[in-house]
Amino acid sequence: MTMPKGNPFGSHRVIEPLGVLPQPALKVNNDMKSRWDNEILIDVDILNVDSASFTQIKKEAAGDKKKIAEIIMSIVRERGKMQNPVTGSGGMFIGTVRSVGPALTSSCPLKAGDKIASLVSLSLTPLHIEEIIEVKADIDQVRIKGQAILFASGIYAKLPQDIPASLALAVLDVAGAPAQTARLVRPGQTVVIIGAGGKSGMLCAYEARRRAGVTGKVIGVEYSDRGIEQLRKLGFCDEVLKLDASDALICYESISRVTLGKMADVVINCVNIQNTEMGSILMCRDEGTVYFFSMATSFTKAALGAEGVGRDVDMIVGNGYCKGHAEITLNILRESQAIRSLYEQLYV
């Protein structure tokens, strides 16, 4: 039977409202028996839920794993995708290719049996969950039995042979952060990383240290004692400060003190909590750059807040994709035994 022709961006799967793309859609078609000619069907093993989303779900469920599973199942039943209605964010998955649509066979290098990680958000990915097998609440991962669809425009990475799948998934989920750090940081600059002891923050600290060089300065901001300890062990930061990033004035005063009033050239925000926009902006010098990687960021608060305090800074939305981001991030695990050992303890 001839398959119908699909839109490369997946609009053929949108149910509500019609005329939009899958990410802003309220509901998409997740019927895996219905197939279009330009789709890749994946048997999904693990979901890596976006940190801001998982934090919100854990809070709603009061940490109860059974309730977490029920909330995730409810979201997917309602929306046809794993898009948290509170945060708007999703995550990513790893799985095994079951089939490649006939319209893609000449251009797509994937074949049945390939293990891949999706590099597009679950917030736009049609997903069907048959069963949630295990909730790993401490690392934001959920083992499932289910299927997902990648569209013709979807990006992915074949899982490397030298890195365990769960470890690769954990770092690929935040691959945009260290890759954007590599783009933004220049030799001799002062860089502040908010949430530097977290999953994306540690990768950013490594990349910032490499790019800023011996004449630069990397300042790690962390709230938890565990994060502070991890940062000090890794040794990528010249200064490690215990600060509440939602307290903008304390952040401003602390960074002013350690930079002798010069402030940071680049501020990278990796935390998964709200109301850290003004702390980020006030830590940055005029005409510096603030990169908001966190999906907990309110860009209204950031834009109007910067205006309100007269800060002329370039603010960058945390695009999770930039060219080469998967390879840049996986190479950090290959280059830094300290990071790899720590991530293996946490995610493998």
Secondary structure, DSSP 8 states (H G I E B T S, - for coil): -------TTSGGGEEESTTS-TTT-SEE---TTS--TT-EEEEEEEEEE-HHHHHHHHHHTTT-HHHHHHHHHHHHHHHSS---TTT---EEEEEEEEEE-TTTTTT----TT-EEEE-S-GGGS-EEEEEEEEEETTTTEEEEEEEEEE-TT--EEE--TTS-HHHHHHHHTTTHHHHHHHHH--TT-EEEEETTTSHHHHHHHHHHHHHH-TTSEEEEEE-SHHHHHHHHHHT--SEEEE--TT-HHHHHHHHHHHTTT--EEEEEE---SSS-HHHHHHTEEEEEEEEE--TT--HHHHHHHHHHTT---EEEE--S--TTHHHHHHHHHHH-HHHHHHHHHHH-
